Amino acid sequence: MKKLICFVAIIMAIFSCHQIPEETRVLSKEATDSVFVLDVPNARCSKCQNIIEGGLANEAGVKQSILNLHTKQVSIVYAPDQTTPQQLEEKVSGLVPLLPCK
């Protein structure tokens, strides 16, 4: 019985991380803003999306971020006078270990 429950839990976890809705959100950028795009190959589900986007929302200078799970890329609109692509890449790198779908 324990083996069956474990098997069902594993199957549910696998399938829950592979149901990806089509991305329809669009970046909103002003003339003074910059956009940085970074690959996040471990991102596979909406929980991963929430962790990356939520973590970036608290970063100084970040105005918007969208993690597209189909392309596995996060697009970040930021104020270049408040942060740099290197700082953004370090922030995302720090969030990747928190992703549930590794």
C-alpha positions in Angstrom: 0.0 0.0 0.0 2.9 2.4 0.8 4.5 1.7 -2.5 1.2 2.5 -4.3 0.8 5.8 -2.5 4.4 6.7 -3.2 4.0 5.8 -6.9 0.8 7.9 -7.2 2.5 10.9 -5.5 5.4 10.7 -7.9 3.2 10.5 -10.9 1.1 13.5 -9.7 4.3 15.5 -9.1 5.6 14.7 -12.6 2.4 15.7 -14.4 1.8 18.8 -12.3 5.1 20.3 -13.4 4.4 19.7 -17.1 1.1 21.5 -17.6 2.2 24.8 -19.0 -0.4 27.3 -20.1 0.4 29.6 -23.1 2.1 32.8 -22.0 0.0 35.9 -22.9 1.6 38.6 -20.7 3.5 41.4 -22.4 6.4 43.5 -21.1 5.7 47.2 -20.5 8.8 49.3 -21.1 9.4 53.0 -21.0 12.0 54.8 -23.1 14.5 55.0 -20.2 14.1 51.3 -19.2 16.3 48.4 -20.4 15.4 44.7 -20.9 17.5 41.8 -19.8 16.7 38.3 -20.9 18.1 35.3 -19.1 17.8 31.5 -19.5 16.3 29.6 -16.6 16.4 26.0 -17.9 15.2 24.5 -14.6 11.9 26.4 -14.6 9.0 24.0 -15.4 5.9 25.0 -13.6 3.9 28.0 -12.2 5.5 27.5 -8.8 8.9 28.1 -10.4 7.4 31.1 -12.2 6.1 32.6 -8.9 9.5 32.1 -7.2 11.5 33.8 -10.0 9.1 36.6 -10.6 8.3 37.2 -6.9 12.0 37.3 -6.1 12.7 39.8 -8.8 9.8 42.0 -7.8 11.7 42.8 -4.6 14.9 43.7 -6.4 15.8 47.4 -6.6 15.3 48.8 -10.1 13.2 45.9 -11.4 10.0 47.2 -12.9 8.6 44.0 -14.3 9.6 40.4 -15.0 8.0 37.6 -17.0 9.2 34.0 -16.9 8.0 32.2 -20.1 7.9 28.5 -19.2 7.8 27.5 -22.9 11.1 29.3 -23.8 12.5 28.9 -20.2 13.6 32.6 -20.3 12.9 35.4 -17.9 12.6 38.9 -19.4 13.3 41.7 -17.0 12.4 45.3 -17.4 14.7 47.4 -15.2 16.0 50.9 -14.6 19.7 50.9 -15.6 20.5 53.6 -13.2 19.4 51.4 -10.2 20.7 47.9 -11.2 22.8 46.1 -13.7 22.4 42.9 -15.7 25.1 41.3 -13.6 23.1 42.0 -10.4 20.0 40.7 -12.0 21.8 37.5 -13.1 23.1 37.0 -9.6 19.6 37.5 -8.1 18.1 34.9 -10.5 21.0 32.5 -9.8 20.2 32.8 -6.1 16.5 31.9 -6.8 17.2 28.9 -8.9 18.0 26.6 -6.0 14.6 27.3 -4.6 12.8 26.0 -7.6 10.7 22.8 -6.9 11.2 21.3 -10.4 14.9 20.5 -10.5 
